Amino acid sequence: MSATETAIASAEAHSAHNYHPLPVVVASAEGAWMTDVEGRRYLDLLAGYSALNFGHGNRRLIDAAKAQLERVTLTSRAFHHDRFADFCTRLAELCSMEMVLPMNTGAEAVETAVKTARKWGYRVKGVPDGMAKIIVASDNFHGRTTTIISFSTDPEARADYGPYTPGFEIVPYGDLTALREAMTENTVAVLIEPIQGEAGVLVPPAGYLPGVRELTRERNVLFIADEIQSGLGRTGKTFACEHEGVVPDMYVLGKALGGGVVPVSAVVSSADVLGVFKPGEHGSTFGGNPLACAVALEVIAMLRTGEYQERAAELGDHLHRELGLLAGGGAVEAVRGRGLWAGVDIAPALGTGREISERLMEERVLVKDTHGSTIRIAPPLVISKEDLDWGLDRLRAVLSA
């Protein structure tokens, strides 16, 4: 057996089969390229679902992590540490907000947002105890905890995990009329992705996000934007909400905030909203740890220059222009997205999204499928135009074959 086959066989034998990875075994990576255990190089057009916005092994982020590793990595929140205040201050400034509640993973941040909204609803809005409702959108993906999958419409994510957590109302994504009709006096929040990633990089209709903002203000309801995938430069802006001039009441962040080095997530909001928490009411042993803060501070500093957002916008225009030429030719049925992020619907006659991903892997390009016939393209923001074009050439070759 080859080194690849041996590693895959061992993984299949000793790990739960909750993922179906492509049959490649990565051993090292740099920038937009990954190398497998047998020395083959692959162009990464997935970037860890946006966790690697700044590329593999980014020197600024690695140096920040190394420097912190030599000092202190964990204190728990039982004590202050010297990176925490700067992290919270700089992230709040980046979001034009006031307070930060750090966690580790995206799902933890969404859970934190849910708890925040409910507590705000009871303590501030005056919703009767146990009656708080949060409105979400169909085809959402916010994580995989028991509470979060309770408001998922994806059968694979939801089946066999009941009983489910109540308190959520699901409406069609992009439908302001349905959202308005779902609101009641007990509605405490609307939780949506400004662009739905797992659903196939779905961009809502123009005017939808401003409409959500207006409705939530009118009804004294929190607008929570899950920017875990769409935020921190991916779409050509710091946040996807910015494309329509919208500022929500709360950002939910993760993935790229840790630079692909450590898991870092956060809920960012106003003092009026996050101020509902008192000591002991919510927390995390690793949330806001010194190593995470050191890396995230470097991520924030990189984003403050605007160069990564500008690069995502410019290369994103090129990406969508080239993908648009494929649409309507029989091989590609539709292309969606914004910035360096695209969902490409492959004509079913050519194969499933999984099959196209496997063929691209054979051409040394790595993408990932979703929802049957769709592949997602989300390269690191540091990718060169030449490498991006090389990957697009491989896609054309696979589709034409």
Number of C-alpha atoms within 10 A of each C-alpha: 7 9 12 15 13 12 16 16 12 10 12 12 10 8 9 8 10 6 7 8 10 14 12 20 19 16 12 14 17 13 22 25 22 21 19 16 15 13 11 13 16 22 25 30 25 22 25 20 23 30 26 27 34 28 26 25 18 17 13 14 24 17 15 18 22 13 14 18 14 9 10 13 17 17 14 16 15 7 7 12 17 11 17 19 14 13 23 22 15 18 23 18 15 17 19 13 19 18 22 24 20 27 27 24 21 25 22 25 27 29 21 20 26 20 15 21 29 25 21 24 26 18 14 13 16 14 19 12 12 11 15 23 24 24 22 23 23 19 20 24 22 28 18 15 15 16 20 22 23 20 25 23 16 15 9 9 17 18 12 9 11 11 9 14 12 14 17 21 17 18 19 14 23 22 15 17 11 13 22 15 9 15 20 12 15 21 26 30 29 24 25 23 27 26 25 24 26 18 17 25 24 21 20 16 10 11 12 17 26 16 18 21 20 13 19 23 14 9 15 14 25 23 25 29 28 29 27 28 30 31 29 28 27 31 29 29 23 22 25 26 23 16 15 13 9 16 19 21 19 27 27 28 30 31 27 30 30 28 29 23 21 19 21 30 28 27 27 29 24 15 12 11 21 21 12 16 15 8 6 6 8 11 16 13 13 19 22 30 24 25 27 29 29 26 29 29 25 21 22 19 14 16 18 15 10 14 14 23 23 18 22 27 21 15 20 24 16 17 23 19 11 14 20 17 11 19 17 12 10 13 19 21 17 16 23 17 24 24 26 29 29 26 25 26 24 23 20 14 9 17 15 20 24 20 16 22 23 20 19 23 20 14 16 18 23 25 24 23 22 19 14 15 22 28 25 28 24 26 33 28 30 18 22 15 13 9 14 19 14 14 22 17 13 19 20 15 13 17 19 10 8
